[in-house]
Amino acid sequence: MKKPDGFPGQISFVMPEKIVALIRKNPLISDLYLTDIGYYPQASHHFRERGTGTTQYILIYCVDGQGEISVGKTWHTLATDQFFIIPPGTSHTYHSDEQIPWSIYWIHFAGAKAGLFARLACQSIAIERGKTSRVNDRIELFSEIFRNLDRGFSIETLEFVNLALTYLLSSFTHIGQFRLVKEAGEHDPIAQSINFMLENLSRKLRLDEIASQTGLSASYYSTLFQKRTGHSPIEYFIQLKIQRACRLLDNSGWLIADVSRETGFEDQFYFSRTFRKVMGMSPAEYRKRRV
């Protein structure tokens, strides 16, 4: 079974050719622009094969699971927290792993400056998670583009999302500079641990695992965190998860089960109970209220 798309919870936007033509005529964004962008979560049986490639560069960013990409006759594994850029006019095939299917963000981009953002093409590049990695911030950039495109293809929207594209691509090509904003709090154990939580909203974290990021004992760290924030570390982590769930409920058409999995709750009923405890209403009530 092979699927090019059609995955539960997926998000995708394909620019009509007439819209792309407008972009090419706009001097503000014509030198770097996207033609397609999306997110495929837990994309079982995902498969694409293009014998002559595409006319755009393709960036694939794996945030969970893994898969393989073939460029020419060379196969590359693309694992969690890695990205890969395929140049235009290049024969390629890619597919999700059968046992641990990938969740990927992807972009097709073009323009006179596109090649300058593809100097690391045809290789799997790792983005290691850490105290200053800003993985969640990068994902929020994708989400911001999705939210804008969901409102249509007005001139203002096209300009904004393609200006944002430059920053998004820079988060891959200039990783050190992208992370500098977090380094101011690198020696603050509470800031360190919150950064770690934000990078791992789709996981279950234990107190000792969070505390280990700060070099403090779990008991001392927990006391310090409670004093600084008014919440225990686990309570705070759950609140961050629910905040992420609210953004997904507000800005995507995902099923509640998909939102639950995305925020690290394997049991949808436990997710709903936790959501109600934090927000005072169920996820379904929250979504209905926001319409």
GUZA-258705 format. One line per field, with one value per residue: chain; residue number from 1; x, y, z of N, C-alpha, C in turn; residue in three letters. Coordinates in steps of 0.2 Angstrom, whole numbers. Example, Ala and Ser with C-alpha at 12.3 -4.5 7.8 and 13.67 -1.06 7.14 Angstrom:
<lumtors>
c: [A, A]
k: [1, 2]
n.X: [66, 64]
n.Y: [-28, -11]
n.Z: [39, 35]
ca.X: [62, 68]
ca.Y: [-22, -5]
ca.Z: [39, 36]
c.X: [66, 64]
c.Y: [-16, 0]
c.Z: [39, 39]
r: [ALA, SER]
</lumtors>
This chain:
<lumtors>
c: [A, A, A, A, A, A, A, A, A, A, A, A, A, A, A, A, A, A, A, A, A, A, A, A, A, A, A, A, A, A, A, A, A, A, A, A, A, A, A, A, A, A, A, A, A, A, A, A, A, A, A, A, A, A, A, A, A, A, A, A, A, A, A, A, A, A, A, A, A, A, A, A, A, A, A, A, A, A, A, A, A, A, A, A, A, A, A, A, A, A, A, A, A, A, A, A, A, A, A, A, A, A, A, A, A, A, A, A, A, A, A, A, A, A, A, A, A, A, A, A, A, A, A, A, A, A, A, A, A, A, A, A, A, A, A, A, A, A, A, A, A, A, A, A, A, A, A, A, A, A, A, A, A, A, A, A, A, A, A, A, A, A, A, A, A, A, A, A, A, A, A, A, A, A, A, A, A, A, A, A, A, A, A, A, A, A, A, A, A, A, A, A, A, A, A, A, A, A, A, A, A, A, A, A, A, A, A, A, A, A, A, A, A, A, A, A, A, A, A, A, A, A, A, A, A, A, A, A, A, A, A, A, A, A, A, A, A, A, A, A, A, A, A, A, A, A, A, A, A, A, A, A, A, A, A, A, A, A, A, A, A, A, A, A, A, A, A, A, A, A, A, A, A, A, A, A, A, A, A, A, A, A, A, A, A, A, A, A, A, A, A]
k: [1, 2, 3, 4, 5, 6, 7, 8, 9, 10, 11, 12, 13, 14, 15, 16, 17, 18, 19, 20, 21, 22, 23, 24, 25, 26, 27, 28, 29, 30, 31, 32, 33, 34, 35, 36, 37, 38, 39, 40, 41, 42, 43, 44, 45, 46, 47, 48, 49, 50, 51, 52, 53, 54, 55, 56, 57, 58, 59, 60, 61, 62, 63, 64, 65, 66, 67, 68, 69, 70, 71, 72, 73, 74, 75, 76, 77, 78, 79, 80, 81, 82, 83, 84, 85, 86, 87, 88, 89, 90, 91, 92, 93, 94, 95, 96, 97, 98, 99, 100, 101, 102, 103, 104, 105, 106, 107, 108, 109, 110, 111, 112, 113, 114, 115, 116, 117, 118, 119, 120, 121, 122, 123, 124, 125, 126, 127, 128, 129, 130, 131, 132, 133, 134, 135, 136, 137, 138, 139, 140, 141, 142, 143, 144, 145, 146, 147, 148, 149, 150, 151, 152, 153, 154, 155, 156, 157, 158, 159, 160, 161, 162, 163, 164, 165, 166, 167, 168, 169, 170, 171, 172, 173, 174, 175, 176, 177, 178, 179, 180, 181, 182, 183, 184, 185, 186, 187, 188, 189, 190, 191, 192, 193, 194, 195, 196, 197, 198, 199, 200, 201, 202, 203, 204, 205, 206, 207, 208, 209, 210, 211, 212, 213, 214, 215, 216, 217, 218, 219, 220, 221, 222, 223, 224, 225, 226, 227, 228, 229, 230, 231, 232, 233, 234, 235, 236, 237, 238, 239, 240, 241, 242, 243, 244, 245, 246, 247, 248, 249, 250, 251, 252, 253, 254, 255, 256, 257, 258, 259, 260, 261, 262, 263, 264, 265, 266, 267, 268, 269, 270, 271, 272, 273, 274, 275, 276, 277, 278, 279, 280, 281, 282, 283, 284, 285, 286, 287, 288, 289, 290, 291]
n.X: [4, 3, 4, 2, -3, -16, -18, -23, -27, -18, -11, -11, -6, -7, -1, -11, -7, -10, -9, 4, 10, 7, 14, 27, 28, 29, 39, 43, 43, 47, 59, 61, 50, 36, 28, 21, 16, 16, 10, 12, 6, 12, 13, 9, 13, 17, 22, 32, 37, 47, 52, 58, 60, 56, 51, 54, 64, 64, 60, 61, 56, 58, 50, 46, 47, 53, 60, 65, 75, 78, 90, 94, 103, 106, 103, 96, 94, 81, 79, 71, 71, 79, 83, 80, 85, 80, 86, 79, 74, 79, 80, 70, 65, 54, 50, 40, 44, 40, 38, 40, 32, 35, 33, 31, 35, 34, 41, 39, 49, 55, 63, 75, 84, 83, 92, 102, 98, 99, 112, 115, 110, 104, 108, 106, 102, 106, 96, 99, 91, 90, 94, 93, 87, 75, 65, 51, 48, 51, 42, 31, 32, 29, 16, 11, 12, 3, -9, -11, -12, -24, -33, -35, -28, -24, -16, -9, -8, 0, 12, 16, 17, 27, 38, 39, 44, 57, 63, 59, 66, 79, 80, 84, 95, 104, 107, 114, 113, 99, 96, 102, 93, 89, 99, 102, 95, 101, 109, 100, 91, 77, 72, 79, 73, 60, 61, 66, 54, 45, 51, 47, 34, 26, 29, 29, 35, 45, 47, 61, 68, 66, 72, 85, 90, 94, 104, 101, 95, 80, 71, 76, 75, 61, 56, 61, 56, 42, 42, 46, 36, 24, 18, 19, 33, 27, 14, 15, 20, 10, 0, 7, 6, -8, -11, -4, -13, -25, -21, -21, -34, -40, -35, -34, -41, -41, -45, -51, -44, -32, -27, -25, -15, -5, -1, 5, -4, -9, -21, -37, -48, -42, -35, -45, -51, -41, -39, -52, -50, -40, -45, -58, -68, -73, -63, -71, -81, -74, -69, -81, -85, -76, -79]
n.Y: [-6, 11, 28, 44, 55, 60, 58, 55, 70, 78, 93, 103, 114, 119, 130, 138, 139, 151, 159, 158, 164, 177, 179, 178, 190, 200, 210, 211, 198, 189, 183, 173, 160, 150, 136, 125, 118, 109, 97, 81, 70, 55, 47, 34, 22, 32, 38, 43, 46, 53, 54, 63, 73, 89, 106, 114, 117, 105, 104, 93, 89, 80, 76, 66, 48, 39, 38, 35, 42, 43, 50, 51, 37, 35, 30, 38, 38, 46, 52, 56, 73, 77, 85, 86, 92, 92, 95, 104, 97, 84, 67, 57, 48, 45, 38, 33, 25, 8, 2, 12, 25, 41, 58, 72, 89, 99, 108, 115, 126, 140, 152, 166, 166, 154, 143, 147, 144, 130, 124, 114, 103, 86, 78, 71, 81, 84, 91, 94, 92, 102, 113, 125, 124, 127, 120, 119, 133, 133, 125, 132, 142, 136, 133, 146, 150, 141, 145, 158, 155, 148, 157, 161, 167, 181, 197, 202, 191, 182, 190, 191, 177, 172, 181, 177, 164, 165, 168, 155, 146, 150, 146, 133, 133, 142, 138, 140, 154, 155, 150, 158, 167, 160, 158, 168, 164, 152, 149, 149, 139, 136, 142, 135, 122, 124, 127, 115, 107, 113, 109, 96, 93, 83, 71, 60, 66, 63, 69, 68, 67, 79, 87, 83, 90, 102, 100, 99, 92, 82, 85, 98, 105, 105, 112, 124, 128, 128, 139, 149, 149, 146, 134, 116, 107, 97, 100, 112, 108, 100, 111, 118, 108, 108, 121, 120, 111, 119, 128, 120, 115, 127, 131, 121, 108, 96, 80, 77, 66, 66, 78, 74, 64, 71, 79, 71, 62, 47, 41, 46, 49, 51, 63, 71, 73, 79, 90, 97, 99, 109, 119, 120, 115, 103, 97, 96, 105, 117, 119, 121, 133, 142, 144]
n.Z: [0, -5, -2, -8, -1, 11, 25, 42, 50, 43, 35, 22, 8, -8, -20, -32, -50, -56, -44, -41, -52, -49, -38, -43, -50, -41, -33, -20, -15, -25, -27, -18, -14, -8, -15, -12, 4, 19, 32, 37, 48, 57, 45, 39, 26, 17, 2, -12, -29, -41, -56, -64, -56, -48, -51, -41, -26, -13, 4, 17, 33, 47, 61, 69, 71, 56, 39, 22, 9, -8, -19, -35, -36, -23, -7, 8, 25, 34, 50, 66, 70, 59, 44, 26, 10, -7, -23, -37, -53, -50, -50, -38, -24, -10, 6, 20, 35, 38, 50, 60, 56, 48, 54, 46, 41, 27, 13, -3, -12, -22, -33, -36, -26, -20, -21, -13, 0, 0, 1, 8, 2, -2, 8, 25, 38, 55, 68, 83, 98, 113, 126, 120, 108, 101, 94, 95, 92, 79, 74, 77, 68, 56, 59, 59, 46, 41, 47, 41, 27, 27, 27, 14, -2, -2, -7, 3, 12, 4, 3, 17, 21, 13, 16, 29, 26, 22, 35, 41, 33, 36, 49, 48, 40, 47, 60, 72, 74, 75, 87, 96, 103, 114, 122, 132, 143, 146, 157, 167, 177, 178, 166, 157, 159, 156, 142, 138, 141, 131, 119, 119, 119, 114, 120, 135, 150, 164, 181, 186, 174, 168, 178, 177, 166, 171, 180, 193, 209, 209, 219, 224, 213, 210, 221, 219, 206, 209, 217, 209, 199, 203, 201, 201, 192, 183, 183, 176, 164, 159, 157, 147, 137, 135, 131, 119, 113, 112, 103, 92, 91, 88, 76, 66, 57, 64, 70, 87, 93, 85, 90, 103, 102, 96, 106, 116, 123, 124, 127, 123, 131, 143, 140, 137, 150, 156, 149, 152, 165, 166, 157, 160, 152, 140, 126, 114, 117, 119, 106, 99, 105, 101, 88]
ca.X: [0, 7, 0, 5, -6, -23, -17, -27, -24, -13, -12, -7, -8, -4, -3, -13, -2, -12, -6, 12, 12, 6, 20, 33, 28, 29, 46, 45, 44, 48, 66, 60, 43, 34, 23, 17, 18, 11, 12, 9, 8, 11, 11, 10, 13, 18, 27, 32, 42, 47, 57, 62, 60, 51, 54, 56, 68, 59, 63, 57, 58, 55, 49, 45, 48, 59, 59, 71, 75, 83, 92, 98, 104, 109, 97, 98, 89, 79, 76, 68, 75, 83, 79, 84, 83, 80, 86, 75, 76, 83, 76, 70, 60, 55, 44, 39, 46, 34, 37, 39, 31, 37, 29, 35, 34, 38, 40, 42, 51, 58, 65, 82, 88, 81, 98, 106, 96, 100, 119, 116, 106, 106, 111, 102, 106, 102, 95, 99, 87, 94, 91, 92, 86, 69, 61, 44, 47, 51, 35, 26, 33, 25, 9, 9, 10, -3, -15, -12, -14, -30, -38, -35, -22, -24, -9, -6, -6, 5, 18, 18, 20, 34, 43, 40, 47, 65, 65, 59, 72, 85, 80, 87, 102, 108, 104, 117, 110, 92, 96, 105, 88, 87, 105, 102, 92, 104, 111, 94, 88, 70, 71, 82, 68, 54, 63, 65, 47, 42, 54, 45, 26, 23, 31, 28, 41, 45, 51, 68, 70, 66, 77, 92, 92, 96, 109, 99, 91, 73, 68, 77, 73, 54, 55, 63, 51, 36, 43, 46, 31, 18, 16, 24, 35, 23, 8, 17, 21, 3, -3, 10, 2, -15, -10, -3, -19, -29, -19, -22, -41, -42, -32, -33, -47, -39, -49, -48, -40, -26, -24, -23, -9, 1, 2, 7, -9, -11, -28, -41, -52, -38, -33, -52, -52, -35, -41, -57, -47, -36, -49, -65, -73, -70, -60, -76, -85, -69, -69, -88, -86, -72, -81]
ca.Y: [0, 17, 34, 51, 60, 58, 55, 59, 76, 81, 100, 105, 120, 120, 136, 137, 142, 159, 163, 158, 169, 183, 180, 180, 197, 204, 211, 210, 191, 185, 180, 167, 159, 143, 134, 120, 117, 105, 93, 74, 66, 48, 46, 27, 20, 38, 36, 48, 44, 58, 52, 69, 78, 95, 113, 118, 113, 102, 103, 88, 90, 74, 77, 60, 42, 40, 36, 35, 47, 42, 55, 48, 30, 34, 31, 41, 38, 53, 51, 61, 79, 78, 88, 85, 96, 89, 100, 104, 93, 78, 61, 56, 44, 45, 34, 32, 18, 3, 1, 19, 30, 48, 64, 77, 95, 99, 114, 116, 133, 142, 159, 167, 165, 147, 139, 149, 140, 123, 122, 107, 98, 79, 74, 71, 85, 83, 96, 91, 95, 104, 118, 131, 121, 131, 116, 121, 139, 132, 122, 137, 146, 132, 134, 153, 151, 137, 149, 163, 152, 145, 163, 163, 170, 188, 199, 203, 185, 180, 193, 189, 170, 172, 184, 172, 158, 167, 166, 148, 142, 152, 142, 127, 134, 146, 135, 143, 161, 154, 148, 163, 171, 156, 158, 172, 160, 146, 147, 149, 132, 136, 144, 129, 116, 126, 126, 107, 105, 116, 105, 89, 93, 77, 66, 60, 67, 62, 75, 67, 68, 87, 90, 81, 95, 108, 98, 100, 86, 83, 88, 105, 109, 105, 117, 131, 129, 130, 145, 154, 149, 144, 127, 110, 106, 92, 104, 117, 104, 99, 117, 119, 103, 110, 127, 118, 108, 124, 131, 115, 115, 134, 133, 116, 104, 89, 76, 77, 60, 68, 83, 71, 60, 76, 82, 66, 59, 41, 39, 52, 50, 55, 69, 75, 74, 84, 97, 99, 101, 115, 124, 121, 113, 98, 99, 98, 112, 122, 120, 124, 139, 146, 145]
ca.Z: [0, -5, -2, -8, 4, 13, 31, 47, 53, 38, 33, 15, 4, -15, -23, -40, -55, -56, -39, -42, -57, -46, -34, -48, -53, -35, -32, -13, -13, -31, -26, -13, -12, -8, -20, -8, 11, 23, 38, 37, 55, 57, 38, 37, 19, 13, -4, -18, -33, -46, -61, -67, -50, -48, -53, -35, -20, -8, 11, 21, 40, 51, 69, 73, 66, 51, 33, 18, 3, -13, -24, -40, -34, -16, -2, 14, 31, 37, 56, 70, 71, 54, 38, 19, 4, -13, -28, -43, -58, -48, -49, -31, -21, -3, 9, 27, 37, 39, 57, 64, 51, 50, 54, 42, 38, 20, 9, -10, -13, -28, -34, -38, -20, -17, -21, -7, 6, -2, 1, 12, -1, -4, 14, 31, 43, 61, 72, 90, 104, 119, 130, 116, 101, 98, 89, 96, 89, 72, 72, 77, 62, 51, 60, 58, 39, 39, 49, 36, 21, 28, 26, 7, -5, -3, -8, 10, 15, 0, 5, 24, 22, 9, 20, 34, 23, 23, 42, 42, 30, 40, 55, 46, 37, 51, 67, 78, 75, 77, 94, 101, 107, 120, 126, 137, 149, 146, 164, 172, 177, 177, 159, 154, 160, 152, 135, 137, 140, 125, 114, 120, 121, 111, 125, 142, 154, 172, 185, 186, 167, 167, 182, 174, 161, 175, 184, 200, 211, 207, 225, 225, 207, 210, 225, 215, 201, 212, 220, 204, 194, 207, 199, 200, 185, 179, 181, 171, 158, 157, 155, 140, 132, 134, 127, 112, 110, 111, 96, 86, 90, 85, 69, 62, 57, 66, 75, 94, 94, 83, 94, 109, 101, 95, 113, 120, 127, 120, 129, 121, 137, 148, 137, 138, 157, 158, 146, 156, 172, 164, 153, 162, 147, 136, 119, 109, 120, 118, 99, 97, 108, 97, 81]
c.X: [4, 3, 4, 3, -12, -22, -21, -24, -19, -16, -8, -10, -4, -6, -5, -8, -4, -9, 1, 14, 11, 12, 26, 33, 28, 36, 48, 46, 46, 55, 66, 53, 42, 28, 18, 20, 13, 14, 8, 11, 7, 9, 13, 9, 14, 23, 26, 38, 41, 53, 61, 62, 55, 55, 56, 61, 62, 63, 58, 60, 55, 56, 48, 45, 54, 56, 66, 70, 80, 84, 96, 98, 106, 103, 100, 92, 87, 75, 73, 73, 80, 79, 84, 81, 85, 81, 81, 78, 80, 78, 76, 64, 60, 49, 45, 41, 40, 33, 36, 38, 33, 32, 33, 32, 37, 36, 43, 43, 55, 60, 72, 86, 87, 87, 102, 104, 96, 107, 120, 112, 109, 110, 106, 105, 102, 102, 94, 95, 91, 90, 89, 90, 80, 66, 54, 43, 47, 44, 30, 26, 29, 18, 6, 7, 4, -9, -17, -15, -22, -36, -38, -28, -23, -17, -5, -4, 0, 12, 20, 21, 26, 39, 45, 45, 55, 67, 65, 64, 78, 86, 83, 94, 107, 106, 107, 114, 103, 91, 99, 100, 87, 94, 106, 100, 96, 107, 106, 91, 81, 68, 74, 76, 62, 55, 63, 58, 44, 45, 51, 38, 23, 25, 28, 35, 40, 49, 58, 71, 71, 71, 84, 94, 95, 102, 108, 96, 84, 69, 69, 75, 65, 52, 56, 58, 45, 36, 43, 40, 24, 14, 21, 27, 30, 16, 9, 17, 14, 0, 0, 7, -5, -15, -9, -9, -24, -28, -21, -30, -43, -40, -31, -40, -46, -44, -46, -43, -33, -23, -21, -16, -3, 3, 3, 3, -11, -18, -32, -45, -48, -36, -39, -52, -47, -37, -47, -55, -44, -41, -56, -70, -69, -67, -66, -80, -80, -69, -76, -88, -82, -74, -85]
c.Y: [6, 23, 40, 56, 56, 55, 59, 64, 80, 89, 101, 110, 119, 126, 135, 141, 149, 162, 163, 163, 176, 185, 181, 187, 202, 205, 210, 202, 186, 181, 174, 166, 152, 142, 129, 119, 113, 101, 86, 70, 59, 45, 38, 26, 26, 36, 41, 46, 49, 56, 57, 75, 83, 101, 117, 114, 111, 101, 98, 88, 85, 76, 71, 54, 43, 37, 36, 39, 44, 48, 52, 40, 29, 35, 34, 40, 45, 51, 57, 67, 79, 81, 86, 89, 93, 95, 99, 100, 86, 72, 59, 51, 44, 41, 34, 25, 14, 2, 7, 24, 37, 52, 69, 84, 96, 106, 113, 124, 134, 150, 160, 165, 158, 143, 141, 146, 133, 121, 116, 102, 91, 76, 75, 75, 85, 90, 94, 95, 96, 110, 125, 130, 125, 127, 118, 128, 138, 129, 127, 142, 143, 134, 141, 154, 147, 142, 155, 160, 150, 151, 165, 166, 177, 191, 200, 197, 182, 183, 191, 182, 169, 175, 180, 166, 159, 165, 159, 144, 144, 148, 135, 128, 138, 144, 139, 150, 160, 153, 153, 166, 167, 156, 162, 169, 154, 144, 148, 142, 131, 137, 138, 123, 118, 125, 119, 105, 107, 111, 98, 88, 86, 70, 66, 61, 66, 68, 74, 68, 76, 90, 89, 87, 101, 106, 98, 93, 87, 87, 96, 109, 110, 111, 124, 132, 131, 137, 151, 155, 148, 138, 122, 110, 102, 96, 109, 114, 102, 105, 119, 114, 106, 116, 125, 115, 113, 127, 126, 115, 122, 134, 127, 112, 97, 87, 77, 72, 62, 73, 79, 67, 66, 79, 77, 62, 53, 39, 46, 54, 54, 62, 74, 77, 79, 90, 100, 102, 108, 120, 125, 118, 107, 101, 101, 104, 118, 124, 123, 131, 144, 147, 151]
c.Z: [0, -6, -3, -3, 7, 20, 37, 50, 49, 37, 27, 11, -3, -18, -31, -44, -56, -50, -39, -47, -54, -41, -38, -50, -47, -33, -25, -11, -19, -31, -22, -11, -12, -13, -17, -1, 14, 29, 37, 44, 54, 50, 36, 29, 14, 8, -9, -22, -39, -51, -63, -62, -51, -50, -47, -31, -16, -1, 15, 28, 45, 58, 73, 68, 62, 44, 29, 12, -1, -18, -28, -38, -27, -11, 5, 19, 33, 44, 60, 71, 66, 48, 32, 14, -3, -19, -33, -48, -56, -47, -41, -30, -14, 0, 16, 29, 39, 46, 62, 59, 53, 51, 51, 41, 32, 17, 2, -11, -19, -28, -35, -32, -17, -16, -15, -1, 5, -2, 4, 9, -1, 2, 20, 36, 49, 65, 79, 94, 110, 122, 126, 109, 98, 93, 89, 92, 81, 70, 72, 71, 56, 52, 59, 50, 37, 41, 44, 30, 21, 27, 18, 4, -7, -4, -2, 13, 11, 2, 12, 24, 18, 12, 26, 32, 24, 30, 44, 39, 34, 46, 54, 44, 42, 59, 73, 80, 77, 84, 99, 106, 114, 125, 132, 144, 150, 153, 169, 172, 176, 169, 155, 154, 156, 144, 133, 136, 133, 119, 114, 122, 118, 115, 132, 146, 161, 175, 185, 179, 166, 172, 180, 169, 164, 179, 192, 202, 210, 213, 225, 219, 207, 215, 222, 210, 203, 215, 215, 199, 197, 205, 200, 193, 181, 178, 176, 164, 155, 154, 148, 135, 130, 130, 120, 109, 109, 104, 91, 85, 87, 78, 65, 62, 60, 71, 82, 96, 91, 87, 100, 108, 100, 101, 118, 124, 122, 121, 128, 127, 142, 146, 138, 145, 159, 155, 150, 162, 171, 162, 156, 158, 143, 129, 114, 111, 118, 110, 96, 99, 104, 90, 80]
r: [MET, LYS, LYS, PRO, ASP, GLY, PHE, PRO, GLY, GLN, ILE, SER, PHE, VAL, MET, PRO, GLU, LYS, ILE, VAL, ALA, LEU, ILE, ARG, LYS, ASN, PRO, LEU, ILE, SER, ASP, LEU, TYR, LEU, THR, ASP, ILE, GLY, TYR, TYR, PRO, GLN, ALA, SER, HIS, HIS, PHE, ARG, GLU, ARG, GLY, THR, GLY, THR, THR, GLN, TYR, ILE, LEU, ILE, TYR, CYS, VAL, ASP, GLY, GLN, GLY, GLU, ILE, SER, VAL, GLY, LYS, THR, TRP, HIS, THR, LEU, ALA, THR, ASP, GLN, PHE, PHE, ILE, ILE, PRO, PRO, GLY, THR, SER, HIS, THR, TYR, HIS, SER, ASP, GLU, GLN, ILE, PRO, TRP, SER, ILE, TYR, TRP, ILE, HIS, PHE, ALA, GLY, ALA, LYS, ALA, GLY, LEU, PHE, ALA, ARG, LEU, ALA, CYS, GLN, SER, ILE, ALA, ILE, GLU, ARG, GLY, LYS, THR, SER, ARG, VAL, ASN, ASP, ARG, ILE, GLU, LEU, PHE, SER, GLU, ILE, PHE, ARG, ASN, LEU, ASP, ARG, GLY, PHE, SER, ILE, GLU, THR, LEU, GLU, PHE, VAL, ASN, LEU, ALA, LEU, THR, TYR, LEU, LEU, SER, SER, PHE, THR, HIS, ILE, GLY, GLN, PHE, ARG, LEU, VAL, LYS, GLU, ALA, GLY, GLU, HIS, ASP, PRO, ILE, ALA, GLN, SER, ILE, ASN, PHE, MET, LEU, GLU, ASN, LEU, SER, ARG, LYS, LEU, ARG, LEU, ASP, GLU, ILE, ALA, SER, GLN, THR, GLY, LEU, SER, ALA, SER, TYR, TYR, SER, THR, LEU, PHE, GLN, LYS, ARG, THR, GLY, HIS, SER, PRO, ILE, GLU, TYR, PHE, ILE, GLN, LEU, LYS, ILE, GLN, ARG, ALA, CYS, ARG, LEU, LEU, ASP, ASN, SER, GLY, TRP, LEU, ILE, ALA, ASP, VAL, SER, ARG, GLU, THR, GLY, PHE, GLU, ASP, GLN, PHE, TYR, PHE, SER, ARG, THR, PHE, ARG, LYS, VAL, MET, GLY, MET, SER, PRO, ALA, GLU, TYR, ARG, LYS, ARG, ARG, VAL]
</lumtors>
